Amino acid sequence: MDEERRFDELYRRAGPRLWRTVLAFTGGRRDITDDVVAEAFARTLERATKVRSLEPYLYRVAFRLAAGELRRDPTVATVPESGEH
């Protein structure tokens, strides 16, 4: 199977499930989920010839990206220190 077909099959098989899994991980943040899943597939495509097992790699990339986004973009407002009202 050539690389393009291998990647197409990965997208059909794992894409929807990965999206739902990342959505749950991000607490329903569709904006983060859409970006993370797209970037994870792009990075996996870039390394497809160097990666033995694409699906585990795809998930690893997606969860690392999602965790990074959640650390960088907190959804809870910060509470000001007393006296800073």
Buried (B, 14 or more C-beta within 10 A) or exposed (E): EEEEEEBEEBBEEBBEEBBEBBBEBBEEBEEBBEBBBEBBBEBBBEEBEEBEEBBEBBBEBBBEBBEEBBEEEEEEEEEEEEEEE
